[in-house]
Structures are given as C-alpha cells and as structure tokens.
Amino acid sequence: MTDLDLGRRPARTGRRVGAYLIDLVIGVVVLMLGAAVFGGVSYATNGALPLVVAGLLAYAVGIVWFVVYTLLQAGAGSLGMRALGLRLAREDATGGERLGFGRALGRNVVWALGGAIVVGYFSPLFDAAPWHRGWHDRAARAVMTDVAGRPAPLEDDDHDRVASSSPPVAAVAPSVLPAAPNLPTGDLPDLDNWTPAAAAPSRPSPLASGVISFVPGVSDAERVDEPAPEPPAGLPTVDAPARPAPSAVPVSGALPLVEGIDETRLSTGERPCARLVWDDGTRQAVYGRTLFGRNPAPETGAMVSPVRDETLSLSKTHFELVPDAVGAVWVIDRHSTNGVALRRDGVVEELVPGERTRVHRGDVLEFGDRQVTVEVTS
C-alpha cells in the first residue's frame, strides 16, 4: 500500500491524534451525562432506583455510544474524523470503498485491547510507511485517508441530474447527394447536311522489345498479328497519341530472393533493459520504468504490470524497476505491506522501502508469495 494507490492520501499523525481526542471528549461527555441523569434519578427517588442499577444504565449508555461511534467510523467517519477531513477505507479497496461495520468493530476492539497494555496506543508510530498503520489498522486491513478538500463522489441522483442538465445533441442531418443538373432542352442542330470526316490513318504503336506477346498453348497464333479493328464508317475519329509502352525490366535487375524468410521477425528497434523469469515460467521483457503489484495505479512516465496474486499477499503497487541512463536497473520497494527481499548468491537482503537497490543478472526478487528472477540486464 502506497500513498499513490488509487490517488488516496495518507492522513498525517497529528490530525489522527486530533480526531481521536475529539471523539474521546464526546464519548466522555456522553458517559458523564448518562451517569448524571441516572444518578440524579436515584438520588431524587431516595434510592427507588438503586445506585448500582443507575451505574449499569450509565454503562449501557456508553455501550450504545460505542456502537454509534463504530457505525460512524464504518461510514463517512466519526465526528472527529469529519471535523478534520479524515476517513477510514479498506486497504484492498478499488475505488475508495468505506470500511464497513464489521471491520470497524474489529478495529476498535483491537485498539482497546492494545491500549490495555499502553503500547498499542503507539503502534502507528512503528510503521515507517506514510500510512502509519497501527495494530488495529492491520488487523482490520484498514487505512486512514485524508479527504479534506477533495470533491465528494456523485450519488445516483447527482448522476441523473448531471445527465438531465446536459444539452441534447442535435441529430446529424443525413447527407443528400445533389440532384443531377438539368440539361437544356432546346432544338438539336440539324445533322442532315453533316459530312463525316475522313478517317485519319492510325499510327502504329511502337512495340516494346522484350515484351511477351505469344504464349504457346495459351494465345491464338492467328490473332496475334491482327491489326486493330477499324472504326465503323461514318463516325468521327480522334487522333490520340499512343500511350508509350512500359519499359521492360531486365532480368538481371530482379530483386534477389530472401533466404530463410520464415526466420524474419518484426523489430521495434528498442532493446529491453531487463528480462524477467517468473516463478510460473512466464518470461517478460522490461523496456523502461515499470510498476509491479496486484493492481498498480497508472503514473506518468511509467508502465504498469499487474501480477497474479490469488493469496492477496501483494500490495496494489508493490515495487518498481527503474533503468538509469547508463543501462543499470534498480528496484524500489513502494512501501509495500509484505516488503521485497533480494536474494543474491544465497544471501537474502530485505530492501529498505523507498530506497533503490541495484539489480544484477541472476538476482531473485521475493515479495509476498511470488518471486521473479532477473535473467538478463543490459
């Protein structure tokens, strides 16, 4: 999980503490009001309502407030979260889905148990990632996001209003072909006294040397040398220049046949900076900065490569490979949940999130339940 996943921003620790203090004050006020009301009733009735029962009713008010508080966290956020622009979301969300009551309840229970030993209150500080997820966040698979200043998602009614307010698109008029021009219908000239011109002698077309004009068994020998038929008498003729015959291409100028054409392949001219061999035998070429993960979010200047992960052991954007100007390839752990380990010559080294590490030929990257071997680097 990184701060770039799905465009979500991690909440700052100070604002998280502020939201919790606001909710804590509200909870204490509600509990004190419940205790004051039922205690006052017990005092006013001279013990008709036993003090023990009044205390239990006050605790019941606190439990009701705890359920309401959990419901608020499961939705748009508690009162303190809403005041500071924070919201809980699922770690594996694809579009900012809300946490839900079950995960919110489990998160609060783990938070209470961790607070019993005091250390649980400081567990978010143990996470070096930008999300600062505590034990309760990891147990509920939740993240605290910063939604201050971001536009709220459109509801279904809003989509309908936007669609209805859009101006209608004018229908495209069908194209109509122009009508044929009207020809004049006057009297035709008198052709009775018209004398046909004498037939002009036809110029013989120059025969191009080397052109095959007779094929044995296919052409008719008697019709090869027949002159062109004369136009019928009485029709005017036009003396048009003969079209020059195409020059014959000498046999010696024919293009040579390419031997081994079956071995010819199209090439883009771009050389991969690395070739990877996955644990399932799949081979992959890397041509530039590439993001790997369960569902990497697109970034400017980077390619994405989703990795099959049936056990959900990978983060959305788990790591990236980056080539430099001299052709070296570097790997960067994108603050993933399970981290990235580099195995070289039998020695395993855990990568530091956010810092790049040089990758060499034969290195094996281990992350979650998957691994990939760097076979060739430029």
Contacts in CASP RR format, 6 or more apart in sequence:
PFRMAT RR
TARGET T0000
AUTHOR 0000-0000-0000
METHOD contacts of the structure
MODEL  1
MTDLDLGRRPARTGRRVGAYLIDLVIGVVVLMLGAAVFGGVSYATNGALP
LVVAGLLAYAVGIVWFVVYTLLQAGAGSLGMRALGLRLAREDATGGERLG
FGRALGRNVVWALGGAIVVGYFSPLFDAAPWHRGWHDRAARAVMTDVAGR
PAPLEDDDHDRVASSSPPVAAVAPSVLPAAPNLPTGDLPDLDNWTPAAAA
PSRPSPLASGVISFVPGVSDAERVDEPAPEPPAGLPTVDAPARPAPSAVP
VSGALPLVEGIDETRLSTGERPCARLVWDDGTRQAVYGRTLFGRNPAPET
GAMVSPVRDETLSLSKTHFELVPDAVGAVWVIDRHSTNGVALRRDGVVEE
LVPGERTRVHRGDVLEFGDRQVTVEVTS
1 91 0 8 1.000
1 129 0 8 1.000
1 131 0 8 1.000
1 133 0 8 1.000
1 143 0 8 1.000
1 315 0 8 1.000
1 316 0 8 1.000
1 335 0 8 1.000
1 336 0 8 1.000
1 337 0 8 1.000
2 129 0 8 1.000
2 130 0 8 1.000
2 315 0 8 1.000
2 316 0 8 1.000
2 317 0 8 1.000
2 334 0 8 1.000
2 335 0 8 1.000
2 336 0 8 1.000
3 9 0 8 1.000
3 10 0 8 1.000
3 130 0 8 1.000
3 131 0 8 1.000
3 335 0 8 1.000
4 297 0 8 1.000
4 299 0 8 1.000
4 317 0 8 1.000
4 334 0 8 1.000
5 297 0 8 1.000
5 315 0 8 1.000
5 316 0 8 1.000
5 317 0 8 1.000
6 93 0 8 1.000
6 94 0 8 1.000
6 95 0 8 1.000
6 96 0 8 1.000
6 297 0 8 1.000
6 316 0 8 1.000
7 297 0 8 1.000
8 89 0 8 1.000
8 96 0 8 1.000
8 143 0 8 1.000
8 145 0 8 1.000
9 145 0 8 1.000
9 146 0 8 1.000
10 130 0 8 1.000
10 131 0 8 1.000
10 132 0 8 1.000
10 143 0 8 1.000
10 144 0 8 1.000
10 145 0 8 1.000
10 146 0 8 1.000
11 86 0 8 1.000
11 144 0 8 1.000
11 145 0 8 1.000
11 146 0 8 1.000
12 146 0 8 1.000
13 124 0 8 1.000
13 125 0 8 1.000
13 132 0 8 1.000
15 84 0 8 1.000
15 85 0 8 1.000
15 86 0 8 1.000
15 146 0 8 1.000
16 86 0 8 1.000
16 124 0 8 1.000
16 132 0 8 1.000
16 144 0 8 1.000
18 80 0 8 1.000
18 84 0 8 1.000
19 78 0 8 1.000
19 80 0 8 1.000
19 81 0 8 1.000
19 83 0 8 1.000
19 84 0 8 1.000
19 86 0 8 1.000
20 80 0 8 1.000
22 79 0 8 1.000
22 80 0 8 1.000
22 83 0 8 1.000
22 84 0 8 1.000
23 69 0 8 1.000
23 78 0 8 1.000
23 79 0 8 1.000
23 80 0 8 1.000
23 81 0 8 1.000
26 79 0 8 1.000
26 80 0 8 1.000
27 62 0 8 1.000
27 65 0 8 1.000
27 69 0 8 1.000
30 61 0 8 1.000
30 62 0 8 1.000
30 65 0 8 1.000
31 58 0 8 1.000
31 61 0 8 1.000
31 62 0 8 1.000
31 65 0 8 1.000
33 61 0 8 1.000
34 57 0 8 1.000
34 58 0 8 1.000
34 61 0 8 1.000
34 62 0 8 1.000
35 54 0 8 1.000
35 55 0 8 1.000
35 58 0 8 1.000
38 49 0 8 1.000
38 53 0 8 1.000
38 54 0 8 1.000
38 55 0 8 1.000
38 57 0 8 1.000
38 58 0 8 1.000
39 49 0 8 1.000
39 51 0 8 1.000
39 54 0 8 1.000
39 55 0 8 1.000
39 58 0 8 1.000
40 54 0 8 1.000
41 49 0 8 1.000
41 54 0 8 1.000
42 48 0 8 1.000
42 49 0 8 1.000
42 50 0 8 1.000
42 51 0 8 1.000
42 53 0 8 1.000
42 54 0 8 1.000
66 108 0 8 1.000
69 78 0 8 1.000
69 108 0 8 1.000
70 101 0 8 1.000
70 104 0 8 1.000
70 105 0 8 1.000
70 108 0 8 1.000
71 101 0 8 1.000
71 104 0 8 1.000
72 78 0 8 1.000
72 79 0 8 1.000
72 81 0 8 1.000
73 81 0 8 1.000
73 88 0 8 1.000
73 99 0 8 1.000
73 104 0 8 1.000
73 107 0 8 1.000
73 108 0 8 1.000
74 88 0 8 1.000
74 98 0 8 1.000
74 99 0 8 1.000
74 100 0 8 1.000
74 101 0 8 1.000
74 102 0 8 1.000
74 103 0 8 1.000
74 104 0 8 1.000
74 105 0 8 1.000
75 87 0 8 1.000
75 88 0 8 1.000
75 98 0 8 1.000
75 99 0 8 1.000
75 100 0 8 1.000
75 104 0 8 1.000
76 82 0 8 1.000
76 87 0 8 1.000
76 98 0 8 1.000
77 86 0 8 1.000
77 87 0 8 1.000
77 88 0 8 1.000
80 86 0 8 1.000
81 87 0 8 1.000
81 88 0 8 1.000
84 148 0 8 1.000
85 146 0 8 1.000
85 147 0 8 1.000
85 148 0 8 1.000
85 149 0 8 1.000
86 144 0 8 1.000
86 145 0 8 1.000
86 146 0 8 1.000
86 147 0 8 1.000
86 148 0 8 1.000
87 98 0 8 1.000
87 144 0 8 1.000
87 145 0 8 1.000
87 147 0 8 1.000
88 98 0 8 1.000
88 99 0 8 1.000
88 104 0 8 1.000
88 107 0 8 1.000
88 142 0 8 1.000
88 143 0 8 1.000
88 144 0 8 1.000
88 145 0 8 1.000
89 96 0 8 1.000
89 97 0 8 1.000
89 98 0 8 1.000
89 99 0 8 1.000
89 142 0 8 1.000
89 143 0 8 1.000
89 145 0 8 1.000
90 96 0 8 1.000
90 97 0 8 1.000
90 98 0 8 1.000
90 99 0 8 1.000
90 100 0 8 1.000
90 103 0 8 1.000
90 141 0 8 1.000
90 142 0 8 1.000
90 143 0 8 1.000
91 141 0 8 1.000
91 142 0 8 1.000
91 143 0 8 1.000
91 337 0 8 1.000
92 141 0 8 1.000
92 312 0 8 1.000
92 316 0 8 1.000
94 295 0 8 1.000
96 145 0 8 1.000
99 107 0 8 1.000
99 140 0 8 1.000
99 142 0 8 1.000
103 140 0 8 1.000
103 141 0 8 1.000
103 142 0 8 1.000
104 140 0 8 1.000
104 142 0 8 1.000
106 136 0 8 1.000
106 139 0 8 1.000
106 140 0 8 1.000
107 136 0 8 1.000
107 137 0 8 1.000
107 139 0 8 1.000
107 140 0 8 1.000
107 142 0 8 1.000
108 136 0 8 1.000
110 135 0 8 1.000
110 136 0 8 1.000
110 139 0 8 1.000
110 140 0 8 1.000
111 120 0 8 1.000
111 135 0 8 1.000
111 136 0 8 1.000
114 120 0 8 1.000
114 121 0 8 1.000
114 123 0 8 1.000
114 135 0 8 1.000
114 136 0 8 1.000
115 121 0 8 1.000
120 134 0 8 1.000
120 135 0 8 1.000
120 136 0 8 1.000
123 134 0 8 1.000
123 135 0 8 1.000
123 136 0 8 1.000
124 132 0 8 1.000
124 133 0 8 1.000
124 134 0 8 1.000
124 137 0 8 1.000
125 132 0 8 1.000
126 134 0 8 1.000
127 133 0 8 1.000
127 134 0 8 1.000
128 335 0 8 1.000
128 353 0 8 1.000
129 335 0 8 1.000
129 353 0 8 1.000
130 335 0 8 1.000
131 137 0 8 1.000
131 143 0 8 1.000
131 144 0 8 1.000
131 335 0 8 1.000
132 144 0 8 1.000
133 142 0 8 1.000
133 143 0 8 1.000
136 142 0 8 1.000
137 143 0 8 1.000
137 144 0 8 1.000
154 162 0 8 1.000
196 233 0 8 1.000
196 234 0 8 1.000
196 235 0 8 1.000
196 236 0 8 1.000
197 236 0 8 1.000
197 237 0 8 1.000
199 230 0 8 1.000
199 231 0 8 1.000
199 233 0 8 1.000
199 237 0 8 1.000
200 237 0 8 1.000
200 239 0 8 1.000
202 228 0 8 1.000
203 239 0 8 1.000
203 242 0 8 1.000
205 242 0 8 1.000
205 243 0 8 1.000
205 245 0 8 1.000
206 242 0 8 1.000
206 244 0 8 1.000
206 245 0 8 1.000
207 213 0 8 1.000
207 245 0 8 1.000
208 245 0 8 1.000
208 246 0 8 1.000
208 247 0 8 1.000
208 248 0 8 1.000
209 248 0 8 1.000
210 248 0 8 1.000
211 245 0 8 1.000
211 248 0 8 1.000
213 219 0 8 1.000
213 224 0 8 1.000
214 221 0 8 1.000
214 224 0 8 1.000
231 237 0 8 1.000
258 264 0 8 1.000
270 287 0 8 1.000
271 378 0 8 1.000
272 285 0 8 1.000
272 286 0 8 1.000
272 287 0 8 1.000
272 376 0 8 1.000
272 378 0 8 1.000
273 286 0 8 1.000
273 287 0 8 1.000
273 288 0 8 1.000
273 323 0 8 1.000
273 327 0 8 1.000
273 329 0 8 1.000
273 377 0 8 1.000
273 378 0 8 1.000
274 285 0 8 1.000
274 286 0 8 1.000
274 321 0 8 1.000
274 323 0 8 1.000
274 329 0 8 1.000
274 359 0 8 1.000
274 374 0 8 1.000
274 376 0 8 1.000
274 377 0 8 1.000
274 378 0 8 1.000
275 283 0 8 1.000
275 284 0 8 1.000
275 285 0 8 1.000
275 286 0 8 1.000
275 374 0 8 1.000
275 375 0 8 1.000
275 376 0 8 1.000
275 377 0 8 1.000
276 283 0 8 1.000
276 284 0 8 1.000
276 285 0 8 1.000
276 286 0 8 1.000
276 372 0 8 1.000
276 373 0 8 1.000
276 374 0 8 1.000
276 375 0 8 1.000
277 283 0 8 1.000
277 284 0 8 1.000
277 372 0 8 1.000
277 373 0 8 1.000
277 375 0 8 1.000
278 284 0 8 1.000
278 370 0 8 1.000
278 371 0 8 1.000
278 372 0 8 1.000
278 373 0 8 1.000
279 370 0 8 1.000
279 371 0 8 1.000
279 372 0 8 1.000
283 375 0 8 1.000
284 305 0 8 1.000
286 321 0 8 1.000
286 323 0 8 1.000
286 329 0 8 1.000
287 303 0 8 1.000
288 303 0 8 1.000
288 321 0 8 1.000
288 322 0 8 1.000
288 323 0 8 1.000
289 301 0 8 1.000
289 302 0 8 1.000
289 303 0 8 1.000
289 320 0 8 1.000
289 321 0 8 1.000
289 322 0 8 1.000
289 323 0 8 1.000
290 302 0 8 1.000
290 303 0 8 1.000
290 304 0 8 1.000
290 305 0 8 1.000
290 320 0 8 1.000
290 321 0 8 1.000
291 297 0 8 1.000
291 299 0 8 1.000
291 302 0 8 1.000
291 303 0 8 1.000
291 304 0 8 1.000
291 305 0 8 1.000
291 317 0 8 1.000
291 320 0 8 1.000
291 334 0 8 1.000
292 305 0 8 1.000
292 307 0 8 1.000
292 317 0 8 1.000
292 318 0 8 1.000
292 319 0 8 1.000
292 320 0 8 1.000
292 321 0 8 1.000
293 305 0 8 1.000
293 306 0 8 1.000
293 307 0 8 1.000
293 309 0 8 1.000
293 314 0 8 1.000
293 315 0 8 1.000
293 316 0 8 1.000
293 317 0 8 1.000
293 318 0 8 1.000
293 319 0 8 1.000
294 306 0 8 1.000
294 307 0 8 1.000
294 309 0 8 1.000
294 312 0 8 1.000
294 314 0 8 1.000
294 315 0 8 1.000
294 316 0 8 1.000
294 318 0 8 1.000
295 306 0 8 1.000
295 316 0 8 1.000
296 304 0 8 1.000
296 305 0 8 1.000
296 306 0 8 1.000
296 316 0 8 1.000
296 317 0 8 1.000
297 304 0 8 1.000
297 316 0 8 1.000
297 317 0 8 1.000
298 304 0 8 1.000
302 320 0 8 1.000
307 314 0 8 1.000
307 318 0 8 1.000
307 370 0 8 1.000
308 370 0 8 1.000
309 369 0 8 1.000
309 370 0 8 1.000
311 368 0 8 1.000
311 369 0 8 1.000
313 338 0 8 1.000
313 367 0 8 1.000
313 368 0 8 1.000
313 369 0 8 1.000
313 370 0 8 1.000
314 336 0 8 1.000
314 338 0 8 1.000
314 367 0 8 1.000
314 368 0 8 1.000
314 370 0 8 1.000
315 334 0 8 1.000
315 336 0 8 1.000
315 337 0 8 1.000
315 338 0 8 1.000
317 334 0 8 1.000
317 336 0 8 1.000
318 333 0 8 1.000
318 334 0 8 1.000
318 336 0 8 1.000
318 339 0 8 1.000
318 340 0 8 1.000
318 367 0 8 1.000
319 331 0 8 1.000
319 332 0 8 1.000
319 333 0 8 1.000
319 334 0 8 1.000
319 336 0 8 1.000
319 340 0 8 1.000
319 351 0 8 1.000
319 365 0 8 1.000
319 367 0 8 1.000
320 331 0 8 1.000
320 332 0 8 1.000
320 334 0 8 1.000
321 329 0 8 1.000
321 330 0 8 1.000
321 331 0 8 1.000
321 359 0 8 1.000
322 329 0 8 1.000
322 330 0 8 1.000
322 331 0 8 1.000
322 332 0 8 1.000
322 356 0 8 1.000
323 329 0 8 1.000
323 330 0 8 1.000
323 378 0 8 1.000
324 330 0 8 1.000
327 377 0 8 1.000
327 378 0 8 1.000
328 358 0 8 1.000
328 377 0 8 1.000
329 358 0 8 1.000
329 359 0 8 1.000
329 374 0 8 1.000
329 377 0 8 1.000
329 378 0 8 1.000
330 356 0 8 1.000
330 357 0 8 1.000
330 358 0 8 1.000
330 359 0 8 1.000
331 340 0 8 1.000
331 342 0 8 1.000
331 351 0 8 1.000
331 356 0 8 1.000
331 357 0 8 1.000
331 359 0 8 1.000
331 365 0 8 1.000
332 351 0 8 1.000
332 354 0 8 1.000
332 355 0 8 1.000
332 356 0 8 1.000
332 357 0 8 1.000
333 339 0 8 1.000
333 340 0 8 1.000
333 351 0 8 1.000
333 352 0 8 1.000
333 353 0 8 1.000
333 354 0 8 1.000
333 355 0 8 1.000
334 353 0 8 1.000
334 354 0 8 1.000
335 353 0 8 1.000
335 354 0 8 1.000
336 353 0 8 1.000
336 367 0 8 1.000
338 367 0 8 1.000
338 368 0 8 1.000
339 350 0 8 1.000
339 351 0 8 1.000
339 353 0 8 1.000
339 367 0 8 1.000
339 368 0 8 1.000
340 350 0 8 1.000
340 351 0 8 1.000
340 365 0 8 1.000
340 366 0 8 1.000
340 367 0 8 1.000
341 348 0 8 1.000
341 349 0 8 1.000
341 350 0 8 1.000
341 351 0 8 1.000
341 365 0 8 1.000
341 366 0 8 1.000
341 367 0 8 1.000
342 348 0 8 1.000
342 349 0 8 1.000
342 351 0 8 1.000
342 357 0 8 1.000
342 359 0 8 1.000
342 363 0 8 1.000
342 364 0 8 1.000
342 365 0 8 1.000
342 366 0 8 1.000
343 349 0 8 1.000
343 363 0 8 1.000
343 364 0 8 1.000
343 365 0 8 1.000
343 366 0 8 1.000
344 360 0 8 1.000
344 362 0 8 1.000
344 363 0 8 1.000
344 364 0 8 1.000
348 366 0 8 1.000
349 357 0 8 1.000
351 357 0 8 1.000
359 365 0 8 1.000
359 374 0 8 1.000
359 377 0 8 1.000
360 374 0 8 1.000
360 377 0 8 1.000
361 374 0 8 1.000
361 375 0 8 1.000
361 376 0 8 1.000
361 377 0 8 1.000
362 373 0 8 1.000
362 374 0 8 1.000
362 375 0 8 1.000
363 373 0 8 1.000
363 374 0 8 1.000
364 371 0 8 1.000
364 372 0 8 1.000
364 373 0 8 1.000
364 374 0 8 1.000
365 371 0 8 1.000
365 372 0 8 1.000
365 373 0 8 1.000
365 374 0 8 1.000
END
